[in-house]
Amino acid sequence: MKRLSILLLILFLAFGLAGCGLTTPPEQSNGLSEREVSPGALRVHFLDVGQGDCILVQFPDGRNMLVDAGKNDSAVAIIDYLEARGIARLDYLVGTHPHEDHIGSLDTVIQEFPVGEILLPKVTANTRTFRELLEAIAGKGLQVTTAKAGVNILEEEGLSVKVLAPIGSSYNDLNNYSAVIKITYREVSFLLEGDAESESEKEMLNSGADVRADVLKVGHHGSNSSTSPAFLSIVKPEYAVISLGADNDYHHPHPTTLAKLKKAGVDILRTDERGTIVFTTDGKNINVETVK
């Protein structure tokens, strides 16, 4: 087993150099639809996976992207959610960083669905969860693209998906290796922060990256380590989504984070209060559906 782990680690690093619990299945009350994305519309689903992240993006042309996959016990509910929406293939799969509450069920997702491209930041973790992810990647013969600033996942007329961070190559905290993804569809943008903290936010601002967004997936579950005032003042979101579990041990979201968002006049949507949250946009107008 030790030899296998070492081989998988070498495999992961080689790929990196080559590449530039849903606690219960979501209810469908309150208008949360199982229909496939309407032609000409983009849908972004923030799944209620408790204290973790899982985001499904359905592009207008039928392609799909999954960003993170909750904890180790989230797999069944995530797969059920995807299948209920007719998802048969994941064209893009992103693990923002190697913490269990973000990559916990990625291995099972890889085993269950055909995957086009997988992106991970160039950092490893000495955990069983991370080893199982590498085993799943190797088992499918997938090549990993390094998720780092400057990588364009999609670049088409009216639609772009870009990686804005990580910018640096060495951080003391794994959270700052988080792949920060910006999705822009015509006039509407989503900024997905993973667990990026103020250090990464400052680097993005200093780099001149366009972080402005209509919808911000708040970094690190609403911890006070993220969503710095300077960053928030530039992003200027209309909506802020906080993905977290009710009564979690980390006391997320932090009162100071909520206060900053409220002061900025941002509409706060929390998965612990609203369940799964789905945004649908035609590139100009934004519609929001929630389970609760």
Backbone as a ProteinNet text record, in pm:
[ID]
protein_1_A
[PRIMARY]
MKRLSILLLILFLAFGLAGCGLTTPPEQSNGLSEREVSPGALRVHFLDVGQGDCILVQFPDGRNMLVDAGKNDSAVAIIDYLEARGIARLDYLVGTHPHEDHIGSLDTVIQEFPVGEILLPKVTANTRTFRELLEAIAGKGLQVTTAKAGVNILEEEGLSVKVLAPIGSSYNDLNNYSAVIKITYREVSFLLEGDAESESEKEMLNSGADVRADVLKVGHHGSNSSTSPAFLSIVKPEYAVISLGADNDYHHPHPTTLAKLKKAGVDILRTDERGTIVFTTDGKNINVETVK
[TERTIARY]
83.9	0	86.8	196.8	285.4	345.9	387.8	446.2	342.8	216.3	110.5	89.6	91.4	70.6	181.5	305	418.2	406.4	367.9	352.6	243.2	134.1	24.6	66.4	145.7	193.1	281.4	371.3	457.9	373.3	270.7	181.3	112.5	64.9	-4.6	88.6	209.7	304.3	342	355.8	389.4	277.8	153.6	39.7	35.6	64.8	60.2	160.2	277.1	378.9	340.2	264.6	225.4	113.2	27.7	-89.7	-60.5	-97.2	-63.4	-123.2	-2231.3	-2316.3	-2447.4	-2443.5	-2587.8	-2642.6	-2688.2	-2736.7	-2857.4	-2943.5	-3055.1	-3069.1	-3126.3	-3145.9	-3230.3	-3194.4	-3268.5	-3414.5	-3503.3	-3644.7	-3671.8	-3782.2	-3814.4	-3929.6	-3958.4	-4059.3	-4003.7	-4089.8	-4051.7	-3994.5	-4033.3	-4000.4	-3863	-3784.1	-3652	-3671	-3627.9	-3664.5	-3560.6	-3607.7	-3518.1	-3495.2	-3552.3	-3539.3	-3394.8	-3361.7	-3230.1	-3224.9	-3103.1	-3087.9	-3154.6	-3229.1	-3300.2	-3199.8	-3232.4	-3142.5	-3117.7	-2990.4	-2956.5	-2943	-2954.5	-2945	-2829.4	-2772.1	-2668	-2728.7	-2703.5	-2753.4	-2635.4	-2633.3	-2528.9	-2597.7	-2569.1	-2632.4	-2532.1	-2567.4	-2487.3	-2555.7	-2503.3	-2568.3	-2550	-2653.1	-2645.5	-2577.9	-2448.1	-2372	-2326.1	-2398.9	-2357	-2232.5	-2138.4	-2016.7	-1916.8	-1940.5	-1855.2	-1902.7	-1840.2	-1875.8	-1904.3	-2002.2	-2025.9	-2109.5	-2056	-2121.1	-2131.5	-2252.7	-2277.4	-2304.9	-2232.9	-2254.5	-2302.7	-2421.6	-2476.6	-2466.3	-2384.4	-2363.3	-2475.4	-2497.8	-2609	-2604.3	-2484.1	-2473.1	-2483.1	-2511.2	-2528.6	-2408.3	-2294.2	-2178.3	-2197.6	-2124.7	-2140.2	-2004.9	-2001	-1880.9	-1919.7	-1840.7	-1860.3	-1738.2	-1762.6	-1655.8	-1671	-1577.5	-1577.8	-1693	-1683.2	-1783.8	-1801.9	-1808.8	-1844.5	-1752.3	-1808	-1731.7	-1741	-1672.9	-1671.2	-1809.1	-1898.1	-2030.9	-2135.5	-2090.8	-2184.5	-2211.2	-2139.2	-2137.9	-2275.9	-2349.9	-2478.4	-2573.7	-2583.4	-2675.8	-2633	-2501.8	-2453.8	-2486.2	-2456.8	-2484.2	-2633.3	-2716.5	-2862	-2905.8	-2847	-2882.3	-2844.9	-2725.6	-2680.6	-2767.7	-2795	-2874.2	-3016.5	-3072	-3207.8	-3217.4	-3104.4	-3100.9	-3046.9	-3040.8	-3001.2	-2854.3	-2772.8	-2628.3	-2569.1	-2516.4	-2456.5	-2305.1	-2253.1	-2109.2	-2069.8	-1951.5	-1894.9	-1777.2	-1797.2	-1693.5	-1573.6	-1599.9	-1493.4	-1518.1	-1412.4	-1420.3	-1307.4	-1343.4	-1244.1	-1245.8	-1129.2	-1111.9	-1036.2	-1101.9	-1037.6	-912.1	-912.8	-794.3	-818.3	-711.3	-725.4	-770.4	-879.1	-943.2	-1063.8	-1088.2	-1191.2	-1329.7	-1360.7	-1495.1	-1515	-1410.4	-1420.3	-1398.1	-1306.3	-1276.6	-1324	-1398.1	-1432.9	-1496.8	-1588.1	-1659.4	-1617.9	-1510.2	-1465.4	-1426.6	-1368.1	-1327.5	-1447.5	-1556.5	-1676.5	-1739.7	-1741.6	-1795.7	-1717.8	-1585.5	-1501.7	-1532.7	-1556.4	-1588	-1724.6	-1818.2	-1956.7	-1987.4	-1909.8	-1940.2	-1819.5	-1843.6	-1735.8	-1691	-1560.4	-1504.7	-1415.2	-1431.7	-1347.6	-1214.3	-1215.9	-1093	-1102.9	-995.5	-992.3	-883.1	-916.9	-822.3	-805.8	-679.8	-644.9	-527.5	-519.8	-401.2	-280.1	-162.3	-39.8	1.4	-69.9	-40.3	-94.9	-27.7	-69.5	-109.6	-173	-210.2	-188.5	-132.7	-105.4	-228.1	-335	-459.9	-514.3	-595.2	-658.7	-750.7	-821.7	-913.2	-839.2	-723.5	-647.1	-591	-544.6	-492.3	-601.8	-722.8	-833.3	-870.6	-857.7	-882	-779.6	-652.3	-547.9	-567.9	-611.1	-637.4	-750.2	-854.5	-966.6	-922	-839.4	-787.8	-703.2	-613.3	-527.3	-609.4	-712.5	-796.7	-871.1	-903.1	-972.2	-874.8	-745.5	-646.7	-658.2	-704.1	-722	-591.7	-576.3	-461.1	-505.7	-429.4	-464	-404.3	-487.1	-440.9	-423.8	-311.8	-287.8	-380.1	-456.2	-543.8	-461.5	-436	-358.6	-401.3	-365.9	-402.8	-356	-443.4	-409.5	-463.1	-512.2	-568.1	-710.5	-737.2	-871.5	-936.2	-1037.7	-1108.6	-1196.8	-1263.3	-1348.1	-1330.5	-1321.7	-1312.5	-1383	-1509.5	-1590.8	-1666.2	-1727.7	-1803.5	-1917.4	-1913.4	-2018.8	-2004.9	-1904.5	-1888.6	-1741.1	-1702.6	-1564.9	-1563	-1470.4	-1446.4	-1296.5	-1255.2	-1113.3	-1073.1	-947.9	-890.4	-814.1	-851.9	-787.1	-682.3	-689.5	-595.6	-594.3	-486.2	-378.4	-279	-220.9	-119.9	20	39.5	168.9	188.3	307	338.9	360.8	360.9	385.4	306.7	226.5	146.3	155.9	142.9	143.5	11.9	-95.7	-228.6	-281.5	-327.5	-381.4	-494.8	-569.9	-684	-644.1	-523.6	-480.9	-433.7	-426.4	-403.6	-533.6	-644.7	-775.2	-780.6	-833.8	-861.4	-982.2	-961.7	-1070.4	-1116.7	-1244.4	-1299.4	-1394.9	-1375.7	-1471.7	-1542.5	-1675	-1759	-1831	-1816.4	-1884.9	-1969.2	-2098.7	-2189.9	-2255.8	-2213	-2260.5	-2237.2	-2343.1	-2327.4	-2326.1	-2333.1	-2346.1	-2223.4	-2172.1	-2051.9	-2072.3	-2006.6	-2002.3	-1855.7	-1825.6	-1690.3	-1694.1	-1626.2	-1626	-1491.1	-1490.1	-1363.7	-1305.2	-1377.5	-1326.3	-1308.5	-1191.4	-1159.8	-1054.1	-1039.6	-937.8	-955.2	-842.5	-845	-789.2	-775.1	-738.2	-604.2	-510.7	-381.4	-400.5	-480.7	-508.2	-589.6	-685	-765.1	-676.8	-580.1	-489.4	-405.7	-359.4	-280.1	-362.4	-488.4	-573.6	-591.1	-613.6	-628.7	-500.3	-386.5	-257.8	-223.4	-275.2	-246.4	-328.3	-428.9	-516.1	-625	-644.1	-748.4	-885.8	-971.2	-1107.4	-1191.6	-1209.2	-1283	-1428.4	-1470.2	-1608.3	-1705.3	-1811.2	-1905.6	-2042.1	-2144.7	-2281.1	-2309	-2248.4	-2267.9	-2131.5	-2112.9	-1988.3	-2014.6	-1941.8	-1941.8	-1836.9	-1881.8	-1794.6	-1687.3	-1564	-1452.5	-1461.9	-1417.4	-1401.3	-1527.1	-1641.2	-1767.2	-1806	-1759.8	-1794.6	-1703.8	-1586.9	-1489.5	-1441	-1394.1	-1340	-1201.6	-1148.5	-1019.5	-1033.2	-1156.6	-1182.3	-1275.5	-1303.3	-1394.7	-1344.6	-1221	-1163.9	-1241.4	-1247.4	-1320.1	-1271.5	-1139.2	-1084.7	-1133	-1132.8	-1176.2	-1324.5	-1404.6	-1549	-1584.7	-1509.1	-1539.2	-1515.3	-1429.3	-1402.8	-1497.9	-1524.2	-1614.8	-1754.2	-1803	-1934.8	-2046.5	-2062	-2164.9	-2305.8	-2401.3	-2541.7	-2585.3	-2531.4	-2562.5	-2433.8	-2442.8	-2333	-2388	-2326.6	-2366.7	-2265.5	-2314.8	-2228.5	-2269.2	-2176	-2202	-2148.8	-2238.8	-2198.6	-2306.3	-2268.4	-2362.5	-2420.2	-2542.3	-2606.6	-2534.3	-2518.8	-2457.8	-2322.3	-2240.9	-2111.1	-2012.5	-1911.2	-1813.1	-1721.9	-1720.8	-1630.3	-1696.7	-1823.3	-1900.3	-1904.4	-1907.6	-1927.2	-2076.2	-2113.5	-2028.3	-1995.6	-1881.9	-1840.4	-1925	-1963.7	-2045.9	-1985.1	-1850.9	-1789.4	-1806.2	-1802.9	-1824.2	-1966.6	-2062.1	-2201.5	-2221.9	-2157.1	-2171.3	-2116.1	-2001.2	-1942	-2034.8	-2092	-2181	-2307.6	-2362.6	-2484.7	-2458.2	-2343.7	-2308.6	-2295.9	-2249.4	-2232.7	-2363.6	-2470.6	-2600.5	-2615.7	-2539.4	-2540.7	-2652.5	-2721.2	-2824.7	-2755.4	-2763.9	-2692.4	-2781.5	-2731.2	-2801.6	-2713.5	-2764.8	-2687.5	-2751.6	-2667.2	-2723	-2777.8	-2725.6	-2779.8	-2919.9	-2954.9	-3086.8	-3179.9	-3124.4	-3207.5	-3196.4	-3108	-3086.6	-3012.9	-3029.1	-2964.5	-3016.2	-2922.4	-2953	-2914.8	-3007.9	-2984.3	-3007.1	-2905.6	-2915.2	-2931.6	-3025.4	-3043.5	-3033.1	-2954.1	-2938.1	-2934.2	-2993.1	-2984.5	-2867.9	-2785.9	-2672.9	-2701	-2825.2	-2862.7	-2942.7	-3048	-3133	-3091.5	-3114	-3077.9	-3202.1	-3227.4	-3336.4	-3277.2	-3331.1	-3280.5	-3390.9	-3358.4	-3449.3	-3380.4	-3455.6	-3400.5	-3494.7	-3439.8	-3521.1	-3612.9	-3558.8	-3636	-3681.5
-120.9	0	125.1	120.3	236	260.9	149.9	165.7	224.1	176.6	228.4	376.8	418.3	559.8	645.5	596.7	671.8	683.7	572.1	574.8	671.6	671.3	762.7	907.2	933.4	1069.3	1116.2	1028.3	1062.1	1089.3	1004.6	1021.2	1156.4	1193.9	1322.4	1439.1	1433.6	1542.6	1552.2	1438	1438.4	1502	1466.5	1526.5	1675.8	1716.2	1858.1	1937.6	1880.2	1949.8	1955.7	1854.2	1851.2	1949	1971	2056	2199.2	2289.8	2425.9	2441.8	1611.1	1513.4	1569.4	1588.6	1615	1531.4	1594	1520.1	1435.9	1487.4	1413.5	1461.7	1378.9	1427.5	1553.9	1655.1	1780.4	1759.4	1822.2	1817.2	1905.9	1880.6	1958.1	2054.5	2085.6	2185.3	2323.8	2422.5	2561.9	2584.2	2499.3	2526.8	2484.3	2410	2365.7	2256.2	2281.7	2198.7	2092.1	1977.6	1872.1	1879.6	1979.3	1987.7	2018	1977.9	2010.8	2160.9	2213.6	2357.1	2397.7	2507.9	2557.1	2606.2	2590.2	2642.5	2791.6	2830.2	2970.3	3014	2920.3	2955.8	2882.1	2946.3	2887.4	2862.2	2743.8	2713.6	2675.9	2734	2705.2	2659.4	2534.8	2472.6	2467.2	2524.2	2512.1	2407.4	2285.5	2174.4	2183.3	2146.4	2141	2010.7	2018.4	1900.7	1914.6	1991.8	2014	2101.1	2066	2145.5	2108.4	2161	2131.2	2208.1	2181.4	2247.8	2145.1	2174.2	2099.3	2188.1	2218.4	2312	2247.5	2239.6	2189	2306.9	2311.8	2416.4	2349.9	2389.5	2340.3	2452.5	2429.4	2530.4	2527.1	2637.6	2644.6	2539.2	2494.6	2398.6	2253.9	2231.5	2095.8	2038.4	2107.1	2060	2087	2011.5	2020.5	2027	2099.8	2108.5	2088.3	2011.4	1994.3	2050	2140	2198.4	2145.9	2059.2	1994.3	1894.4	1809.4	1704	1668.4	1770	1748	1654	1591.2	1502.1	1357.9	1268.8	1128.4	1064.3	1114.2	1053.6	1124.1	1209.7	1285	1218.1	1110.2	1056.4	1017.2	939.2	887.9	1001.8	1098.5	1209.5	1296.9	1318.1	1397.2	1325.8	1197.7	1120.4	1119.1	1100.8	1104.9	1239.7	1346.8	1481.6	1499.8	1455.6	1469.2	1386.5	1262.6	1175.2	1226	1286.2	1340.9	1454.6	1515.7	1625.4	1583	1453.6	1402.8	1417.2	1433.9	1448	1310.1	1291.9	1164.2	1173.3	1295.5	1315.8	1447.3	1448.5	1570.7	1611.1	1717	1759.7	1820.3	1881.8	1943.2	1909.3	1869.5	1835.5	1908.3	1988.4	2068.2	2030.9	1997.3	1984	2107	2196.1	2324.9	2311	2220.1	2196.4	2067.9	2001.9	1866.9	1857.7	1925.1	1904.8	1813.3	1729.6	1625.7	1680.6	1800.3	1854.9	1914	1905.2	1952.2	1839.4	1748.4	1640.7	1504.8	1501.3	1374.8	1272.1	1314.1	1219.2	1227.7	1300.7	1310.3	1174.1	1087.9	956.7	876.9	878.7	805	867.4	999.2	1067.8	1027.8	1022.7	983.4	840.7	753.7	614.4	598.9	688.5	674.4	747.1	849.5	930.5	939.5	942.1	977.8	1121.3	1142.7	1274.5	1318.7	1444.1	1497.3	1545.8	1656.6	1718.5	1735.5	1706.5	1725.6	1825.9	1917.8	2022	2019.1	2020.7	2024.8	2120.4	2189.6	2272	2183.2	2237.4	2159.4	2155.7	2074.1	2054	1917.1	1851.1	1718.3	1719.9	1611.5	1595.4	1450.1	1428.6	1293.5	1239.2	1219.1	1170.4	1055.9	973.7	863.6	917.4	1025.5	1085.2	1125.7	1189	1233.1	1113.6	1011.9	892	824	818	754.6	833.8	964.9	1046.5	1014.9	1007.1	975.9	837.4	743.1	608.1	609.2	687.9	696.8	761.4	864.8	932.2	835.8	764.4	668.5	555.4	511.6	402.6	435.5	562.4	605.2	653.7	657.1	703.4	850.9	929.9	1073	1148.3	1257.6	1345.1	1470.2	1509.4	1625.3	1751.8	1853.6	1987.3	2067.3	2135.7	2214.9	2336	2348.4	2464.1	2576.5	2678.9	2793.6	2916.5	3033.4	3158.5	3158.7	3202.2	3209.9	3097	2990.7	2878.1	2912.1	2896.1	2915.2	2779.1	2749.9	2623.5	2628.2	2740.6	2763.6	2907.8	2929	3065.1	3066.2	3109	3112.7	3245	3272.8	3396.9	3398.4	3495.5	3510.5	3423.1	3335.3	3243.8	3221.4	3240	3210	3150.8	3059.6	3000.2	3006.5	3087.1	3112.7	3081.2	3039.2	3019.6	3146.8	3210.5	3334.8	3312.2	3200	3166.3	3014.5	2958.4	3025.6	3094.7	3202	3276.5	3233.9	3218.1	3175.4	3025.3	2980.1	2837.1	2774.2	2855.6	2801.8	2881.4	2808.7	2870.8	2786.7	2850.6	2778.5	2706.2	2757.8	2701.7	2644.2	2518.5	2454.7	2534.9	2607.4	2682	2780.4	2837.1	2937.6	2878.4	2745.4	2679.4	2665.1	2706.2	2686.8	2744.4	2663.7	2712.9	2805.3	2930.5	3028.2	3038.8	3011.1	3001.8	3117.6	3185.6	3288.3	3242.5	3239.4	3202.8	3328.4	3361.2	3477.5	3434	3460.4	3431.5	3562.7	3614.2	3743.7	3851.5	3902.3	4012.3	3966.9	3835.7	3783.6	3700.7	3722.1	3650.5	3585.9	3470.4	3398.4	3384.3	3406.7	3389.4	3283.7	3171.1	3057.5	3053	3078.7	3097.7	2972.5	2860.6	2748.1	2789.4	2760.8	2804.2	2914.6	2985.5	3091.3	3191.8	3229.6	3322.4	3458.1	3548	3686.5	3696.8	3604.9	3608.4	3590.2	3492	3469.1	3583.6	3635.6	3748.5	3869.4	3895.4	4008.4	3988.1	3865.3	3836.7	3860.3	3820.3	3842.9	3991.7	4068.6	4213	4275.1	4234.7	4290	4252	4137.8	4092.2	4166.4	4238.5	4308.1	4221	4102	4011.9	4076.8	4052.7	4105.3	4012	4048.5	3964.2	4007.7	4107.6	4154.8	4042.1	4030.9	3922.1	3956.8	3904.3	3920.7	3825.1	3706.1	3603.6	3561.3	3572.5	3531.4	3409.3	3299.8	3186.2	3219.1	3256.1	3309.3	3207.5	3255.1	3168.2	3108.8	2982.5	2913	2917.2	2893.5	2872.9	2991.2	3109.7	3228	3254.4	3189.7	3213.7	3358.4	3408.5	3545.3	3553.3	3439.1	3438.9	3480.5	3492	3523.7	3644.3	3682.2	3793.8	3921.8	3957.8	4081	4201.1	4310.1	4429.1	4479.9	4478.7	4527.1	4441	4310.4	4217.3	4235.8	4241.3	4255.2	4385.1	4490.3	4620.3	4620.9	4530.9	4521.7	4422.4	4310.6	4210.4	4269.7	4340.9	4405.8	4308.7	4197.8	4101.7	4147	4099.7	4118	4008	3885.9	3770.1	3711.1	3660.3	3585.1	3451.3	3343.6	3209.2	3156.8	3108.3	3047.3	2901.7	2811.1	2667.7	2614.1	2563.6	2518.8	2431.3	2363.2	2279.1	2350.8	2316.8	2377.5	2336	2429.6	2402.3	2332.9	2378.2	2315	2348.4	2263.1	2276.3	2397.3	2457.6	2569.6	2704.6	2701.7	2824.8	2914.3	2849.8	2923.7	2947.7	3060.3	3170.7	3263.9	3331	3420	3547.6	3597.3	3719.3	3837.7	3849.5	3963.1	3951.4	3828.2	3808.4	3845.9	3801	3836.5	3987.4	4050.4	4195.8	4269.7	4223.2	4287.4	4275.7	4157.9	4136.4	4220.5	4224.3	4303	4451.7	4499.1	4640.4	4677.5	4581.1	4605.2	4589	4553.8	4539.5	4414.5	4309.8	4185.6	4094.4	4029.3	3931.5	3800.5	3758.3	3640.4	3517.2	3412.2	3285.1	3176.3	3105.5	3002.7	2865.7	2766.4	2633.3	2571.2	2612.1	2556.5	2609.6	2722	2781.3	2758.9	2758.1	2752.9	2621.7	2531.1	2408.1	2436.2	2347.4	2366.6	2494.2	2569.4	2700.2	2695	2732.4	2724.6	2860.3	2905.2	3028.7	2992.6	3056.7	3042.2	3179.9	3190.6	3320.4	3304	3401	3408	3495.5	3534.9	3622.1	3766.9	3793.6	3929.4	3929.5	3849.4	3838.1	3717.6	3725.5	3617.4	3573.2	3441.9	3384	3291.9	3296	3214.1	3122.6	2993.8	2895.6	2832	2804.3	2736.4	2625.6	2528.5	2419.1	2468.3	2553.4	2597.3	2741.5
0	0	0	75.5	80.2	-56.1	-125.1	-257.6	-354.1	-345.7	-431.6	-408.4	-282.4	-250.5	-309.8	-300.3	-354.6	-506.5	-572.1	-716.8	-759.5	-685.2	-716.8	-697.8	-594.2	-569.9	-684.6	-729.4	-842.6	-966.8	-987	-1100.8	-1096.6	-978.8	-963.3	-994.5	-940.5	-963.5	-1110.8	-1175.6	-1317.7	-1399.1	-1366.7	-1436	-1411.1	-1287.3	-1252.8	-1334.3	-1355.3	-1433.5	-1580.2	-1625.4	-1766	-1794.4	-1697.9	-1718.9	-1686	-1753.8	-1711.8	-1570.3	377.4	311.4	297.4	104.7	110.1	225.3	332.1	448.3	412.4	325.8	267.4	124.6	35.2	-100.6	-100.9	-180.9	-179.8	-215.5	-141.3	-171.5	-292.4	-360.3	-479.2	-454.7	-329.9	-299.4	-327.9	-321.3	-344.9	-484.7	-579.5	-718.8	-764.6	-685.1	-729.5	-832.8	-954	-1067.8	-1098.1	-1151.1	-1196	-1347	-1413.6	-1558.9	-1598.5	-1719.2	-1772.1	-1800.5	-1811.1	-1832.9	-1964	-1959	-2076.3	-2180	-2308.3	-2411.7	-2390.5	-2395.2	-2377.1	-2233.6	-2139.4	-1997.3	-1930.9	-1831.5	-1747	-1610.2	-1553.5	-1419.5	-1330.1	-1211.7	-1113.3	-985.3	-946	-830.2	-714.6	-602.4	-481.2	-393.8	-398.2	-330.2	-179.7	-108	37.6	77.5	103.2	145.2	290	368.1	505.4	508.4	596.5	612.2	503.2	383.5	269.7	148.4	34	-91.5	-199.8	-283.2	-406.6	-497.5	-615.4	-706.8	-844.6	-896	-1030.7	-1122.5	-1234	-1334.1	-1462.4	-1508.6	-1634.6	-1738	-1839.1	-1941.4	-2045.3	-2114.6	-2210	-2320.3	-2358.2	-2468.5	-2423.1	-2293.1	-2243.3	-2172	-2176.9	-2101.4	-1952.2	-1870.3	-1725.3	-1656.2	-1545.6	-1462.7	-1317.1	-1243.9	-1100.3	-1028.6	-935.2	-854.7	-712.9	-672.7	-541.2	-527.7	-426.4	-409	-262.6	-177.6	-38.8	35.4	139.2	226	177.2	248.2	208.1	210	294.4	304.9	218.2	126.8	41.9	-92.3	-124.2	-260.3	-311.8	-234.2	-282.3	-315.8	-226.5	-248	-366.1	-382.5	-496.4	-627	-632.8	-754.4	-785.1	-683.1	-703.4	-759.9	-708.2	-753.9	-900.7	-937.4	-1075.7	-1169.9	-1131.9	-1218.1	-1233.5	-1127.8	-1135.2	-1235.8	-1267.6	-1363.3	-1498.9	-1519	-1649.4	-1680.8	-1578.1	-1600.5	-1628.9	-1748.9	-1786.6	-1800.1	-1803.9	-1821.8	-1755.9	-1695.1	-1639	-1727.1	-1802.3	-1895.8	-1824.3	-1709.2	-1629.3	-1482.9	-1414.8	-1273	-1201.3	-1100.7	-1028.4	-880.9	-827.9	-683.6	-637.7	-564.4	-535.7	-452.1	-355.4	-272	-193.3	-145.4	-90.3	55	89.6	219	200.6	300	289.4	262.9	312.2	292.4	152.3	69.7	-69	-169.2	-140.6	-236.4	-187.4	-77.6	-13.7	-105	-191.7	-278.1	-424.4	-452.9	-592.1	-648.3	-565	-615.2	-665	-588.8	-629.1	-752.5	-759	-876.4	-1001.5	-991.1	-1104.6	-1148.1	-1051	-1082.3	-1147.9	-1116	-1161.5	-1292.2	-1326.9	-1445	-1538.5	-1668.9	-1760.3	-1731.3	-1728.9	-1697.9	-1812.4	-1855	-1961.1	-1909.4	-1839	-1788.1	-1637.4	-1565.9	-1421.4	-1386.2	-1298	-1256.2	-1105.7	-1062.1	-920.5	-902.1	-789.3	-763.5	-739.1	-759.7	-744	-597	-521.8	-380.3	-341.8	-249.6	-207	-60.1	-17.8	122.5	161.4	276.8	324.3	397.4	320.4	378.2	294.1	356.4	283.7	174.3	204.7	107	-19.6	-4.4	-120.7	-197.4	-125.1	-192.4	-273.8	-217.8	-289.8	-415	-408.4	-527.3	-635.6	-597.4	-695.5	-755.6	-674.2	-724.3	-827.1	-800.1	-894.3	-1025.2	-1015.5	-1135	-1218	-1150.5	-1219.8	-1280.1	-1207.3	-1254.3	-1382.4	-1401.6	-1523.7	-1631.6	-1598.1	-1695.1	-1727.9	-1631.8	-1653.4	-1632	-1703.8	-1684.8	-1611.6	-1511.4	-1430.1	-1490.2	-1504.1	-1540	-1411.8	-1398.3	-1278.2	-1276	-1168.8	-1150.3	-1089	-1167	-1119.3	-1198.2	-1147.1	-1212.8	-1357.8	-1446.5	-1587.6	-1671.9	-1607.6	-1682.2	-1726.5	-1854.5	-1908.8	-1930.2	-1852.5	-1868	-1991.9	-2011.9	-2128.8	-2174.1	-2302.7	-2356.1	-2490.8	-2489.2	-2609.7	-2614.8	-2725.8	-2737.8	-2636.1	-2545.7	-2446.6	-2324.4	-2320.9	-2207.3	-2178.3	-2052.2	-2012.7	-1872.6	-1851.4	-1719.7	-1697	-1599.3	-1577.3	-1434.1	-1418	-1285.2	-1248.7	-1139	-1095	-986.8	-919.2	-811.8	-798.1	-739.9	-668	-762	-710	-784.1	-741	-610.5	-558.7	-571.5	-532.7	-541.2	-404.7	-298.9	-164.9	-61.6	15.6	121.2	247.7	361.5	488.5	513.3	455.5	478	347.2	350.6	230.4	167.7	250	197.9	88.9	100.5	3.5	-128.8	-136.2	-264.4	-342.9	-283.3	-346.4	-487.6	-578.6	-712.9	-705.7	-742.8	-746.4	-891.5	-914.2	-1048.6	-1075.3	-1188.8	-1230.7	-1357.5	-1349.9	-1463.8	-1511.1	-1637.1	-1692.9	-1811.3	-1803.5	-1913.7	-1954.9	-2067.8	-2116.9	-2011.3	-1947	-1852	-1706.2	-1682.2	-1545.6	-1508.6	-1386.6	-1342	-1205.9	-1189.1	-1062.6	-1022.1	-894.7	-843.1	-733.9	-758.2	-666.4	-596.5	-464.7	-392.2	-328.9	-328.7	-251.9	-107.3	-51.3	85.7	86.2	-25.4	-33.8	79.4	138.8	251.5	209	305.2	273.7	201	227.7	158.2	8.3	-29.3	-170.9	-230.1	-153.6	-201	-231.2	-143	-163.8	-289.5	-311.5	-431.7	-558.1	-554.6	-671.9	-699.7	-594.6	-612.6	-666	-610.1	-653.3	-797.3	-841.2	-977.8	-1082.6	-1036.7	-1130.5	-1188.9	-1132.8	-1181.9	-1167.1	-1263.6	-1258.4	-1171.6	-1046.1	-951.9	-937.2	-1012.3	-1001	-1036.3	-957.4	-980.5	-923.8	-988.4	-938.2	-823.2	-831	-727.9	-675.2	-545.4	-479.2	-393.7	-422.1	-330.1	-226.2	-107.4	-2.7	35.6	50.2	83.7	223.1	233.4	361.6	448.5	385.4	458.6	547.2	509.9	588.5	706.1	709.2	816.1	811.1	925.6	928	865.1	819	750	603.7	556	415.5	404.2	279.6	251.1	317.6	286.3	340.8	287.5	364.7	318.9	183.3	162.8	35.5	-81.2	-60	-164.3	-193.6	-89.1	-105.2	-177	-148.8	-209.7	-360.1	-408	-551.5	-618.2	-552	-609.6	-629.2	-527.4	-532.7	-574.4	-504	-544.6	-508.1	-584.2	-548	-452	-475.7	-392.2	-335.5	-212.8	-152.3	-106.4	-153.1	-112.7	-12.3	101.6	202.6	215.1	185.5	192.3	324.3	407.4	541.3	602.2	711.8	783.1	903.8	938.1	1054.6	1182	1273.9	1404.4	1390.8	1294.2	1270.9	1382.5	1395.8	1504.2	1488	1369.7	1343.2	1368	1403.6	1427.7	1304.2	1186.7	1062.1	1041.1	980.2	936.1	1052.1	1042	1150	1147.2	1264.6	1269.5	1194.8	1196.3	1126.5	975.3	924.7	781.2	742.5	822.3	795.7	802.3	899.7	915.9	794.6	742.4	624.8	503.6	486.2	372.6	384.8	505.1	526.1	505.7	554.1	538.1	390.9	311.2	167.4	90.9	160.9	96.5	12.6	47.8	-29	21.3	-70.5	-36.6	-0.1	125.6	175.5	167	103.3	91.8	150.9	251.8	322.3	300.8	270.7	248.4	376.2	492.7	617.2	645.3	586.7	606.1	487.4	366.2	245.6	169.7	215.6	141.1	11.2	-86.4	-215.7	-282	-339.9	-399.5	-547.2	-634.7	-778.9	-844.2	-917.6	-995.2	-1142.9	-1208.6	-1352.7	-1416.2	-1523	-1588.9	-1740	-1808.7	-1954.5	-1998.1	-1900.3	-1928.2	-1897.5	-1857.1	-1819.5	-1690	-1686.5	-1568.3	-1485.3	-1353.4	-1261.8	-1185.9	-1186.1	-1108.3	-1002.5	-882.1	-771.3	-721.1	-707.3	-648.6	-528.4	-423.3	-306.2	-262.3	-189.5	-137.8	-26.9	61.3	178	161.6
[MASK]
++++++++++++++++++++++++++++++++++++++++++++++++++++++++++++++++++++++++++++++++++++++++++++++++++++++++++++++++++++++++++++++++++++++++++++++++++++++++++++++++++++++++++++++++++++++++++++++++++++++++++++++++++++++++++++++++++++++++++++++++++++++++++++++++++++++++++++++++++++++++++++++++++++

